[in-house]
Structures are given as C-alpha cells and as structure tokens.
C-alpha cells in the first residue's frame, strides 16, 4: 500500500519517466537488398536510460540537436511507440488507455487533418474518436473556439493560414481536456509575430490560466528561455543536463549565460 509520501509525490508529479531506452533498426540499404543480407543491421540508439519527473503546472523544454531523440521521447510518452526498456507513468497510470486520456499530443504535421472538411468538422471527428458524446463535444468545441478566439470555424481546413492550422492542432490536442500537453515544435515555420502570439497563448492561457502542464520541444533557444520553467538537454539520446536556467548556468560555471551559450557548451562538451 502506498505511503503518504508516495501519494504526495504522485499528486505533485504528473509525469514520471524511468530508464527509457529505445533502439531503431535502420532500413536495408540497396546493397543489402541486392545481396539478400537481412541479418547484419546495426541498431541505432535513439534514447538511453532517460529518466525525469515533471511537476504539475510547469512547462519543461526538451532541447537538443537534430537526432537527439526529442520526438522519439514524446512519441514514447504518448504511447505511439514502445520503449525497449523503462516505463512511463502519467497521473500515476501506466496503462495505455489511461495515459492517452491524460495527454494531448501536438505535432507539427497537419496530415492527420482532413483538408476538405471545415475546421469545426475536423474537431467533431476527433472528439468522436475520443469517445465524446455529441453534446459534450459541442460544448467543448465551443469552449475551445472561445479560448482560441476563432471567428470562422466553417472554413475548409486546407484554406487556413499556417498559424490557424497550428491553433487547430492545439485544439485537437485539447479536445478531450487532457492535463498534460506534448508539444513538438509548435511554432516551427511561423513568422515571428504569430510564433510570439502562439507561445504566449500556451504559457499564459493554457498553463497559467487553464492549469495544464506542458512538455515543449524547440530548436529556438530564445523561445525556450521565454516559455519554459525548466529544461532537459538531450544529446545523442542521453540527458546531458536538467534544471532551471540558473541551475544550468551553475553547471557550466557561467552566471549570465544565455540559453544559446548553455546549449552549445553542453552539447559540444561530448
């Protein structure tokens, strides 16, 4: 039976990642196919022994170079792929259905939307996938349109601007009212003003006002510094550093270092 301290930790941390390791087998090369060589395939380690906890109401930035394992980590947390080792707990649950009901995954790709349907019709479809009845879905969609200040919901999705498509991606991730948001470069390819508006929306409305918790990947160090409360720096699938910006500064021994300087120093030190 859990102790009082264990129950307190469960209520404090919405996400616990324990010893996650993941290998991928590279696709066969043409030479291997020609020689029928199906055995000599070296696995690539995407993540190695990754462990951390995330407190409720915080925004954690996952930073790292291309190929560091950021997106793989989000997909494992969201149960889209399974780890080879380790475990993930969300809200104290490890069951896939319980985890899925607690998280909202927002990725940059828009292919999961139906471009000939309207924005509203898309959200109605995703609400049905999450098992929301028609009245609950309508109320939730109306609530999200108010939250995101959407005035034209009946436009075909393919005709929305990139910024509006990102807003609908966020609404899709929020349709079932999850407590934990997994945001994979949500402002990528947006112009400066739209990106600033969107990240302020995430920080102020979704996290501060709505009480959500967020895991946020980005290559923009200024954006990370502005939005996130604490950081994990991934490099070659391993955690190089973790903590607040001041804690990371202390680790590299530079009290006034910017996130760019922290990132470069920690990733080049390997």
C-alpha positions in Angstrom: 0.0 0.0 0.0 1.5 3.5 -1.0 2.8 5.6 1.8 1.6 9.2 2.5 4.9 10.4 0.9 4.4 8.3 -2.2 0.8 9.6 -2.6 2.2 13.2 -2.2 4.7 12.6 -4.9 2.0 11.2 -7.2 -0.1 14.3 -6.8 2.9 16.6 -7.3 4.3 14.9 -10.4 2.1 14.5 -13.5 4.8 12.7 -15.5 7.5 10.2 -14.4 9.8 8.7 -17.0 12.0 5.9 -15.7 15.0 4.5 -17.6 13.7 4.8 -21.1 15.9 3.2 -23.8 15.0 2.8 -27.4 16.8 1.3 -30.4 15.8 1.6 -34.1 16.9 -0.7 -36.9 17.9 1.3 -39.9 16.2 0.4 -43.2 18.0 -2.0 -45.5 20.4 -0.4 -48.0 20.2 -1.2 -51.7 23.4 -3.2 -51.4 22.0 -5.3 -48.5 18.8 -6.0 -50.5 20.8 -7.0 -53.6 22.9 -9.4 -51.5 19.9 -10.7 -49.5 21.8 -9.6 -46.4 18.9 -9.3 -43.9 20.9 -10.0 -40.7 23.8 -7.5 -40.5 21.8 -4.5 -39.5 23.3 -2.3 -36.7 20.6 -0.8 -34.4 20.7 3.0 -33.8 20.2 4.0 -30.2 17.7 6.9 -30.1 17.4 7.1 -26.3 19.5 5.7 -23.5 18.4 5.4 -19.8 16.3 8.6 -19.9 14.7 9.4 -16.5 13.0 12.5 -15.2 9.8 13.8 -13.4 7.7 16.8 -14.3 5.7 18.8 -11.7 2.1 19.8 -12.4 1.6 23.3 -13.8 5.2 23.6 -15.2 6.5 23.9 -18.8 9.5 21.7 -19.5 11.6 22.4 -22.6 13.2 19.4 -24.3 16.2 20.8 -26.2 18.7 19.0 -28.4 20.3 18.9 -31.8 18.6 17.1 -34.7 18.7 13.4 -34.0 19.0 13.8 -30.2 15.8 11.8 -29.5 13.3 14.6 -28.7 10.4 13.5 -30.9 11.1 9.8 -30.1 10.7 10.7 -26.4 7.4 12.5 -27.0 6.1 9.5 -29.0 7.0 7.1 -26.3 5.3 9.2 -23.6 2.2 9.4 -25.8 2.3 5.5 -26.3 2.7 5.9 -30.1 5.8 3.7 -29.9 7.0 1.4 -27.1 10.4 1.7 -25.4 12.8 -1.3 -25.4 13.4 -0.7 -21.7 11.9 1.5 -19.0 8.5 2.8 -18.2 6.3 5.9 -18.3 3.7 7.0 -15.8 1.2 9.8 -16.3 -1.1 10.8 -13.4 0.2 7.6 -11.7 -1.1 5.4 -14.5 0.9 3.1 -16.8 -1.9 1.6 -18.8 -2.0 2.9 -22.4 -5.7 3.9 -22.3 -5.3 5.8 -19.1 -2.2 7.6 -20.4 -3.9 8.5 -23.7 -6.9 10.1 -21.8 -4.5 12.3 -19.8 -2.3 13.7 -22.6 -2.7 15.8 -25.7 -0.1 15.3 -28.4 0.5 18.3 -30.8 3.0 17.7 -33.6 3.9 19.9 -36.5 2.5 17.7 -39.2 -1.0 18.5 -40.4 -1.6 15.3 -42.4 -4.0 13.9 -39.8 -6.5 16.7 -40.6 -9.0 16.3 -43.4 -8.3 19.3 -45.6 -11.7 19.2 -47.4 -13.6 19.3 -44.1 -14.1 22.5 -42.2 -12.1 23.2 -39.0 -15.2 22.6 -36.9 -16.0 19.3 -38.7 -12.4 18.1 -38.1 -12.7 18.8 -34.4 -16.1 17.0 -34.3 -14.4 14.0 -35.9 -11.5 13.9 -33.4 -14.0 14.4 -30.5 -15.8 11.3 -31.7 -12.5 9.3 -31.8 -12.0 10.2 -28.1 -15.5 8.9 -27.3 -17.1 12.3 -26.5 -20.9 12.3 -27.0 -22.4 14.9 -29.3 -23.4 17.4 -26.6 -20.1 17.1 -24.7 -18.2 17.5 -28.0 -20.3 20.6 -29.0 -19.8 22.2 -25.6 -16.0 21.5 -25.6 -15.6 22.8 -29.2 -17.5 26.0 -28.4 -15.3 26.4 -25.3 -12.1 26.0 -27.4 -13.3 28.4 -30.1 -13.8 31.0 -27.3 -10.5 30.2 -25.8 -8.6 30.4 -29.1 -10.8 33.3 -30.4 -11.9 31.5 -33.5 -14.4 33.5 -35.5 -14.5 31.4 -38.7 -14.8 27.8 -37.9 -16.7 26.7 -41.0 -13.8 27.4 -43.4 -12.2 24.4 -45.2 -9.1 23.4 -43.2 -6.9 23.5 -46.3 -7.6 27.2 -46.7 -6.5 28.2 -43.2 -3.2 30.1 -42.7 -0.3 28.2 -41.2 -0.9 30.0 -37.9 -4.5 29.0 -37.9 -3.6 25.3 -38.7 -1.3 25.3 -35.6 -4.2 26.7 -33.5 -6.4 23.8 -34.7 -3.6 21.3 -34.0 -3.6 22.7 -30.4 -7.4 22.4 -30.2 -7.2 18.8 -31.5 -4.8 18.1 -28.7 -7.1 19.7 -26.1 -10.4 18.4 -27.3 -10.6 15.7 -24.6 -9.4 18.2 -21.9 -6.1 16.5 -21.1 -3.9 17.6 -18.2 -0.5 17.1 -20.0 0.4 18.6 -23.4 3.2 17.2 -25.5 4.2 20.0 -28.0 6.6 19.1 -30.7 8.0 22.4 -32.1 4.5 24.0 -32.2 5.8 27.4 -33.6 8.1 25.9 -36.3 7.8 27.8 -39.7 5.6 30.5 -38.2 6.5 34.2 -38.7 7.8 36.0 -35.6 4.6 37.7 -34.6 2.5 34.6 -35.0 5.0 32.5 -33.1 5.2 35.0 -30.3 1.4 35.1 -30.1 1.1 31.3 -30.0 3.7 30.7 -27.3 2.2 33.5 -25.1 -1.1 31.7 -25.6 0.4 28.4 -24.5 2.2 29.9 -21.5 -0.5 32.3 -20.2 -3.8 30.8 -21.2 -3.2 27.0 -21.3 -0.7 26.6 -18.5 -1.2 29.6 -16.2 -5.0 30.0 -16.6 -6.2 26.6 -17.6 -3.7 24.7 -15.3 -2.2 22.5 -17.9 1.3 21.1 -17.8 3.4 21.0 -21.0 6.5 19.3 -22.4 7.8 21.6 -25.2 10.4 20.8 -27.8 12.0 23.6 -29.8 15.3 24.5 -31.6 14.7 28.2 -30.7 16.7 28.9 -27.6 15.2 32.3 -27.1 11.8 30.8 -27.3 12.7 28.1 -24.8 14.1 30.7 -22.4 10.9 32.7 -22.7 8.4 29.9 -22.4 9.9 27.1 -20.2 10.3 26.9 -16.5 12.9 24.2 -16.6 14.9 22.3 -19.3 16.3 19.0 -20.3 19.1 19.0 -22.8 19.3 15.8 -24.8 22.4 14.8 -26.8 22.8 11.5 -28.7 19.9 10.1 -26.8 21.1 10.8 -23.3 20.3 13.6 -20.8 23.3 16.0 -20.7 21.7 18.4 -18.2 18.4 19.1 -16.5 17.1 22.0 -14.4 16.2 25.7 -14.4 18.2 28.1 -16.5 20.1 29.3 -13.4 20.9 25.7 -12.5 22.2 25.1 -16.0 24.3 28.2 -15.7 25.7 26.9 -12.5 26.6 23.6 -14.1 28.7 25.3 -16.8 30.1 27.9 -14.4 28.7 31.0 -16.2 26.3 33.1 -14.1 24.9 35.2 -17.0 25.0 32.6 -19.9 22.1 32.7 -22.4 20.3 29.5 -23.4 22.2 29.6 -26.7 25.5 29.6 -24.8 24.4 26.9 -22.3 23.1 24.7 -25.1 26.3 25.0 -27.2 28.6 24.4 -24.2 26.7 21.3 -23.0 26.3 19.7 -26.4 29.8 20.4 -27.6 31.3 19.0 -24.4 30.5 15.5 -25.5 
